[in-house]
Amino acid sequence: QVQVVESGGGLVQPGGSLSVSCTLSGLNFNIYNIYWDRQAPGQQRELVAGIMTDATTKFGEAAKGRFTILRNNAEKWVTLQMNRLNTEDAVTYYCWAKLFPVGPNYWGAGTQVTVSS
């Protein structure tokens, strides 16, 4: 069955950088758009970044100018590179895959980012 596995979360200092990765299996990776969302406690999930099948990208407002996203179709992973992290970034990040235009969608369980001095 489909598996979406995030990794790379952890502790970083304010202003530091961290990369989180998402590895997918059990699906045809090349035809799925891949997204990273995040969610703070008590808040709605928000889009962080997405990378489409044609490698075009989109970013949420909090990520613009600070984060980048890339995909490797041969190895079926996506990496979100996060820079200049602050306490507002210290939430859980979720990777998900969408078959355009209406699905199905598949979600990972999330990876936690902590920003602390």
C-alpha positions as MATLAB code, in Angstrom:
seq = 'QVQVVESGGGLVQPGGSLSVSCTLSGLNFNIYNIYWDRQAPGQQRELVAGIMTDATTKFGEAAKGRFTILRNNAEKWVTLQMNRLNTEDAVTYYCWAKLFPVGPNYWGAGTQVTVSS';
ca = [
       0.000    0.000    0.000;
       0.961    3.638   -0.221;
       3.460    4.899    2.318;
       4.391    8.518    2.961;
       7.241    8.855    5.445;
       8.651   12.159    6.682;
      12.022   12.527    8.330;
      14.536   15.176    9.344;
      12.643   17.102   11.973;
      14.426   18.122   15.121;
      15.867   20.965   17.157;
      17.435   24.042   15.593;
      18.535   27.409   16.921;
      16.637   30.556   15.935;
      17.956   31.738   12.599;
      19.211   28.284   11.753;
      18.385   25.909    8.930;
      16.869   22.467    8.689;
      15.794   20.118    5.916;
      12.920   17.690    6.128;
      12.394   14.901    3.638;
       9.464   12.864    2.439;
       9.885    9.440    0.891;
       6.970    7.814   -0.906;
       6.341    4.270   -1.996;
       3.473    2.242   -3.376;
       2.450    4.844   -5.942;
       3.576    6.202   -9.285;
       5.570    9.072   -7.828;
       6.069   10.830  -11.152;
       2.381   11.658  -11.633;
       1.743   13.056   -8.143;
       2.026   16.604   -6.943;
       3.795   16.686   -3.574;
       3.165   19.222   -0.836;
       4.434   20.169    2.588;
       1.906   21.602    5.004;
       2.315   22.546    8.633;
       0.088   22.921   11.642;
       0.560   24.708   14.932;
      -1.401   23.636   18.007;
      -4.944   24.931   17.831;
      -4.471   26.242   14.299;
      -5.502   25.132   10.852;
      -3.057   23.463    8.557;
      -1.390   25.793    6.106;
       0.503   25.227    2.903;
       4.255   25.583    3.218;
       5.374   24.501   -0.229;
       4.414   22.306   -3.126;
       6.192   20.841   -6.097;
       4.243   19.635   -9.107;
       4.843   16.824  -11.544;
       6.495   19.275  -13.938;
       8.730   20.594  -11.104;
       6.953   23.923  -10.805;
       6.680   25.108   -7.217;
       4.456   27.140   -4.951;
       5.030   28.548   -1.486;
       2.939   29.807    1.354;
       3.526   33.343    2.552;
       5.573   32.285    5.563;
       7.914   30.266    3.369;
       8.501   32.695    0.518;
      12.115   33.757    0.311;
      13.196   31.380    3.073;
      12.310   27.837    2.012;
      12.979   25.785   -1.090;
      11.551   22.487   -2.270;
      12.893   19.889   -4.669;
      11.974   16.411   -5.838;
      13.878   13.404   -7.063;
      11.669   11.265   -9.254;
      14.159    8.428   -9.578;
      14.439    7.945   -5.821;
      10.882    9.085   -5.004;
      11.591   11.730   -2.431;
      10.913   15.392   -1.816;
      12.989   17.657    0.389;
      11.916   20.910    1.992;
      14.881   23.105    2.867;
      14.069   25.646    5.547;
      16.241   28.653    6.339;
      16.178   31.485    8.878;
      13.886   29.543   11.140;
      12.066   31.264   13.971;
       9.714   30.200   16.721;
       6.699   30.538   14.426;
       8.175   27.712   12.343;
       8.293   25.370   15.338;
       5.351   23.182   14.431;
       4.621   19.819   12.873;
       5.246   19.459    9.159;
       3.257   17.065    6.996;
       4.033   15.719    3.566;
       1.226   14.728    1.250;
       0.771   13.587   -2.317;
      -2.091   14.413   -4.674;
      -3.080   12.869   -7.971;
      -4.306   15.806  -10.014;
      -6.999   17.023  -10.241;
      -9.157   15.432   -7.528;
      -7.046   12.774   -5.918;
      -6.621   10.377   -4.338;
      -4.497   12.043   -1.683;
      -2.051   10.395    0.692;
      -0.662   11.851    3.916;
       2.307   11.249    6.106;
       2.148   11.249    9.884;
       4.246   14.389   10.273;
       7.630   15.417   11.588;
       8.203   17.906   14.397;
      10.411   20.966   14.140;
      11.533   22.668   17.335;
      13.180   26.099   17.322;
      14.799   27.031   20.598;
      17.884   28.720   21.980;
];
